[in-house]
Amino acid sequence: MRAIPDDQFYQRLPVFTRFEGVVDTTNYMPLPEGWVLALADIVGSTGAIANGRYKAVNMAGAGVISAVLNAVGSQDYPFSFGGDGAVVALPARHAQEARVALAAMRHWAAGELSLSLRVAVVPVADVRAAGFEVRVARFAASPLVTYAMFAGGGTSWAERQMKAGLYGVPENAEEAPDLTGLSCRWSPMPARNGEVVSIIVRPTSPAVMPEFDAMVSAIVAVVSEQERGGHPVPVDGPDLLSAGEGIDIEARAAAPPERRLAARLRIALIVRLVILLHRLNLTIGNFNTRRYARDVTANSDFRKFDDGLKMTVDVDEPHRLRIEALLEEAEAQGVCQYGLHRQESALMTCFVVSPAMRNHMHFVEGADGGYAVAARRLTEKHPPPVPSPA
């Protein structure tokens, strides 16, 4: 097979439209030679969430994606949002730009959000030398947006190296991250079916992948029985915030301290205008608020695959109990490790380069800990191996 050029790799991946395709290995292709993984996560995220700072945690996690993609000037590279962190895959020629963006994001998160970020840039060659792979697939959440799915164990290995203090990025306090498009204007979305459940499920080894894939398919089938497949975002989109922490954090991302009040007032004014336009169903230019809100729902990443299944779904108790039974049985058989967290609502953070374009991306997470708490529960049951020096 002829190699796909770096800049065309992600765009030319085959697109699958049914989420069940995440277990189909033919949908995945290895990253090209010479790529890197830019990673970050928040130290002590569960403590910050316990203190009610879930919006700040999610904004920092999504900000990693925004900062890196804005730094390299393209959205056409695969990434995955993990609630309290993220991973972006890039050609090696962008490695230094990614390092600068990650260092800037770490500095900004510490100064503006009082959050400590771990950051790293890991060569995919080192991932492969350690016996793992980074394969990528492209799932169409809607006709407007696709999200990357990762398999092969490579992103998980890279994350373990980062948490062990390897592949770190030097401090650089001179740069500010470019967080253009990052927003947190939506109210929490209460569960309609029963509870919002955040789930992380990982295979125990490559040898159990057939059993693991069958278990994932069974879970997806159970969730699909729920109204709208367990989608936690309302059909007509969530409600907008007109004030509060989300607006304040977005203003911090949009402007330096001396221009922050103006930014906060501008964002609040825009939100109030959008609320009015939505109520009156008016269109300005190509922008219609009701269509935009429906696109928000369609474009949301409430389910994904990143070396394992991740879902934030709205389910009733009978469906949740069936999911838990499948997980407990698979874990007892040595097929998987899982963490699960239940909460009353979901939360959304967004990356919107231009409201006039319909390819805006929306990252969904549980509003009371979500993936961070689910990951902690998984780790408490199954502590990860200690990485050896690279």
Beta strands, then each sheet from edge to edge (+ up, - down):
strand 1: 15-16
strand 2: 29-30
strand 3: 35-43
strand 4: 79-81
strand 5: 85-91
strand 6: 116-123
strand 7: 135-142
strand 8: 145-151
strand 9: 182-183
strand 10: 189-190
strand 11: 195-203
strand 12: 283-284
strand 13: 287-288
strand 14: 303-305
strand 15: 309-315
strand 16: 336-343
strand 17: 345-351
strand 18: 361-366
sheet 1: 1+ 7+ 2-
sheet 2: 1+ 7+ 8-
sheet 3: 4+ 5- 3+ 6-
sheet 4: 9+ 17- 10+
sheet 5: 9+ 17- 18+
sheet 6: 14+ 15- 11+ 16-
sheet 7: 12+ 13-
end
